[in-house]
Amino acid sequence: MKSDTTASSVLEFGQHSIVEPRPRIINGTLPSFTARINLCQPKVKKLSAELRKQKPDFSFEPNAYKKIISRLEGDSQFLRSTVQFAFIILCVWIGIEFYLFMQWGTSDGKAMFVERPPGAEGFLPISALMSLKYWLQTGIINDVHPSGLFIFIAIIASGVFLKKAFCSWLCPIGTLSESLWMFGKKLFGRNLTPPKWLDYPLRSLKYLLLYFFVSSIWQMSLSDLQVFIYSPYNKMADVKMYQFFANISSFALRTIIILMVFSLFIKNFWCRFLCPYGALLGALSWLSPFKITRNKSTCIDCELCTKACPSNIKVHKVKNVWSDECMNCLACVEACPVKQTLDVRASFTKTHVPNWVFGVLVVGTFVAITGLAMLTGHWQNGMSKEEYLKRFPMIESPMYQHNRGEVPQYGPNE
């Protein structure tokens, strides 16, 4: 005779409750491990209207413009995706402009001239880090890659004030990484989560890389910094970077493909384990006054926030999310079903920060600092068209190589 019994424990929390189902015993045996895990997931059984967070319905808005505005204000993930898409379009536009600039340079000025986009310097973090130290020591903003310095400052500022929001809202690599694991989840039905004994050592790799870069530049004297910043190599570093990807080696291509494959299975593989930028912003995020905050008195322990977190943070177990892996993507806030239970709060006022306001702060911080560079004349570099036409034909000469960290000697007119 078949036995099909189900037991459950009910935890009461005032006007709401959670049912924790226990696995059914069929013919004296338990279901498979995966089935037991699914059955044992806490689920919201009942939640009163007073406590339940109302999900806005935008489908009834007849005006398309108002519908988009309302959704940007009421849906944090739609807002974040919109910002990510806009920043990707900006990066693509910069890439197109730089491609046309390269066509002009490699044709000895015969092709149509397109001005070099300063935004390309955002992909020169080592040069920017050197420029930052040089600026702090001398008060001089060099005219070789000035926009790279201000982009770097904008990223640092976002880490200090907004945790790792740059990674999840603006960074094109972060957007690509997120797209890959989401695609992998749809393709394979799930993502893999490394065990703690492996996760912690892997996460330390990005901090080791950060330490290597920071310590190497920290040990450089002021004269060494000046030699590098004004070297022919650094002046054409953006051109060299373009050539690296335009003529990518088989080894580099295989490495990128391997990283992308890993990113299909493990959420944010590059960002979580290898990105020095992620390590820097993670360290700075401890200073941020804006943190995800959980109200223990109204929390129903449904664990939906933890399930939604792409960084595998146990959000349902903490009052404030201090983790260096938190990217303030607001996915956990969006997933929480209870009013005024999980949100971003400012530590200095203890007040709730609406999701759309936080998004504006992320974009506004970056735009304000880069905009300041434009207004003060520190956005375009100091190289003329004539100087570029002089340097392009010599780009493969030893003067423009950077072997083993050594900058070749150069004269005052080089």
N, C-alpha and C positions, 0 to 999 in steps of 0.2 A: 504494500500500500504506500502511495506517494505521500511524502510529508512536505508541505509548502507553507511555512510559517514565516511571518515577518514581525520583528520587534523593532521598536524605535523609542528613543529617549527624547523627551521634550524639555527644552530649557526655556523658562519664562523670563522675559525681560520687560516687566511692566505691561504695556499694551501690545507688545509684539512677541513673537516666539520663533524659535528655530526647531525644525525637526531633523534629527540626525539619524537617518535610516541605517539599520544594521543589515548585513548581507543575509539573503534568504538561504535556508538550508533545504536543498532538494535531494531526496534519496540519501540523506545522511551525509552529503558532501557539500562543501562550499563552492561557490563559483570561482572562475579563474581569478588570478591576481588582479588583472586589469579591470575586470568586472567588479571586483570587490572595492577597488579604489574608486571607481565611478559611483558605486552605490553609497559609499561612505562619505562622499563629498557633502559638506553642510549645505543645505538649501533653505531659502526663506520660505516658510510655510504660510505665515500670515503677518501682514504689516498694515497697521491702521493708516487711514488716509491722512491723518495729521502728521504722521512721521515719514510717510513715503515721499521721496523726491519725485516731483512731477517732471516727466520727460516732455519737453516741448514738442508739439506736432506742427511742423512747418508746411505740411501738405495743403492746408486749408488757406494759405495766404495766396490770393490771386495775383498780386503784383510780384513779378519775378525779382525785381531789385530789392524790394522790402523782404522778400523771402530769403535772399542771400544774406542780407544784413542781419536779419533775425537769427539765421542759423550760425553766422559767424559769432554772434553774441552769446547764443545759447548752447552751442555744441563745441566744446574745446578741441575735440579731435578734428572736426571739420576746419576749425580755425587754424590749427597747427598744420594740417595737410595743405591748406591754402598758402600759408607762409612758406612751407617747404617747397611747394611747387613754384612759387614766385621766385624764391632764391635759386632754384635749379635753373629756371629760365634766365635769370641774371647771369649765372655762371656759364650757361651755354652761349649767351650773347657775348660775354667776355672772351670765350674760346673762339668764337667766329671772328671777332675783331682782331684777336691776336694772330689767328691764322692768316688773315688778310695782310696784317702788318708784316708777318714773316714772308709772305709772297712778295711784298714790296722790297724787303731787305735782301732776300736771296736773289732777286732779279737785278741787283745793282741800281735800284731806283726806277727801273723801267715800268714796273707794274703800277697800278693805281695806288697812291699813298693813302693808307688808313692809319690814323694815329694809334700808337701803342696804348692799350687799355691799362691804366694803373691798377685796376682790380686784380690783375694777374699776379701781383706781388703778394697777394694773400696766400699763395701756394709756395712761398719762400720763408718758412718759419725760422730756419736757422739764421738766415740773414737778418730777419726781424728781431730775433733775440739778441744778436750782436748790436744791432742799431739801438735797441732799448738800453743795453748796458752803456753804450757809448754816449747816449743822450743823458742818462742819469749821472755819468761822470763828468761830462763836459758842458751839458746844457745845449748841445748842438744837435739839431735834427738834420741828419745828412741828406743830401739831395740825390743820392744814388737810388735808394728804394724807400722814399718817405711814406708812401701809401701803405707799404708792407708794415711799417712800424705802427701806424695808426690802426690798421686792421688788427694787428696783434694786441694793441692796447685795448681795443674794443672787445676782443675775445676774453682777455684777462678780466676786464671790468664786468662782463657778463658772468664770469665764474665767481667773482667776489660777491656780487649782489644777487645773482639769480641761479646759483648752483650751476649744474652742467646743462642749462637750458639751451646754450648755443648748440650743443651736440644733437639735441632732439628737435630743435626748431629751425636752425639755419644751416648747419654744416652739411654740405652736399655729400660727403662721404658717409655721414651718419644717416642721411636720407636713403642713400643707396643700400647701406647695410640693413636698415629697417625693412626696405622693400624686399630684400633677398630672403630674410628669415620669414617674412609674412608669406612670400611666394612658396618657400619651402614647406611651411605649415599647411598651406592649401594643397600642395602637391603630395606630401607624405602623410598628412593628417596630424602631425605633431612636430615639435622641436625637441632636440636633446638638451638635457641639463647636466653638465658635468658634476660629479660628486664633489662635496666640499674639499676632500683631501686633494683633489686635482684642481678645483676651481681657484682656490686661494693662491697656490704657486703660479698658476697661469696668469692671474690678475696682477701679480707682482712684476711680470715681465715689462709692462708698460712703464712702471715706476723705475725699473732699472734702466730702460731706454732714456727716460726723462733725466735721470740722474747723470747718465753718461753725457748727454748734450749740455745740460746746465753746468756740470762740473768742468767740462772742457772749456766752455766759454768763460766761466767764472775765473779760471786760472789765467786767462789771456790778459796781458798788460794793455794799457791804453794805446801804446804804440802798435802792438800786434793787432788790436781791433781796427785801428786806423788803416794799417796796411791792408787788411782784408777788405774792409768796407769800400775803399777806393781803388781796389785792384781791378784790372781788366776782367778777371774771372767773375767777380761779384757784379760788375756793371752789366755783364751779359748773362747773368745767372738765369733770368727768366727765359732767354733764348735757348740756353743749354737745357733747361727743363723741358721746353717744348720739343727739342730735338730728341731727348731721351724717350719721350712717348711716341713721337712720330716715327722714330727708327728703333723701336723697342727691341731689345735682344730676346732671344728665345727663352733664356733663363728668367728674365724679368717677367715675361708674359706668362710663363708657367707658374711663377710665384703668385701673380695676381689671380690667375684662374683657380689655383689651390685655395687661396684666401676666400674667393667668392663661393667656392664649393662648400667650405667649412661654414660660411655665413648662411647657407641654405638650411643647415641643420642646427646650428647654435646661434641663438639670438645675439645680434650685434657682436659677432666674433672679433672683428678687428678693433672695434671701439672698446670692448670689455678687456681684451687681453694684450693688445699691441700698440694702441695709439698713444703717443706721448702727450698729445694735446688733451686726450681724455684723462691722463694721469695728472696733468697740471691743473685742469679745471676741477678734477675730483678733490685734489688737495686744497684748492682755494675755496671749494664749496662749503667747507666747514665754517667759513666766515660769513656765509650768506645769511641775511636776516629773513629771507623768504623760504620757508620750509613747509612741506606737506605735514599737516597736523590732524591727528585723530582725536575725536571727542569720545573718551571712554564711556561716558555716561549714556550715550545714545547708540554706541556701536553695538550691532547685533552679532558680531563675529561670523558673518557669512563668508568671509575670506574672498569675496569677489575682487577686492582691491589687490590682494596678493596675486590672484590668478591673472589679473590684467597687467601687472607690472612686468615690463620687458626686461628689467634688470634683476628679476628673481628676488626682490626685497620682500621680507615678511612684514608688509605694511600693517596687517591686522594685529600685530603684536607690539607695536611701538606707539608712543604718544606723538613724537616728532621724528620724521625721517631724516636722520643725520648721515646716512650711508653715502660714501663717496661715489657710489654707482648710480645714485638717483639723478635723473636727467630732467626732473620737473616737467615731464611730458604730459602730466595731468591725466593719464589713462586710468589711474587708480581712482582719482577724484570723479571722473566721468562714470566709472563702474559702480561706485557706492550708491545703494538704493535709498539711503536714509538722509533726510534733511539735516544740514548743519552738523554733519558727522566727520566728513573728510574734505578738507580744502586747503588752499594755500593761505598761510597767515604770516603777517609781519611780526617778528619777535619784539620790535620796539613799541608796537601799538596793540598787539594781540588781536588785531582786527582781521576779518576775512577779506581776502583780495579776490575779487571776481576773476573768473578764468580769462575773460576777454581783456581785462586790465593787465593781467600778467603777460598775456601775449603781446600787448602793446608795449609793455616795459622791455620785453626781449628785443623786439624789432626796434623800438625807440632808442635803446642804449646803443645798439650797433650803428644805426643811422646817425645819431647825434654825434658820435665820436668821429666817424668817417666824414660826416658833413663838416665838422670843425676843421678837419684837415683840408678840405676843399676851400672853405672860406678863408683860411689863413695862408693859402698858397703852398701847402705841404702835401699836395696830392700828386701832381705831375712831377716826374723826375727832371733832373737838370741836363739831360743829354739831348743834343740837337739832332736834326735829321742828318746833318753832315757827319757828325760823330758816329752815328749808327752805320752810315754807308761806308765809313772808314773801317769799322770793326767787323762788319758782317763777313767780308772776304777772308778775314784772319781767324775766324771762329774755331777752326780746327788746329790752329798752331799751339805750341806748348804754353804760350802765354795765357791761354784760356782753359787750361786744364787744372784740375784740383786733385792732385794725386796724393793719397794718404794724408789728407789734411794740410798739405803744404801748398802755399800760394807761391807761384814762381816770382822771382824778383822782376821788377819793372821800373822803368824810368819815369821821371816827372811828366813826360809828354805821352806816356803810354796808358 
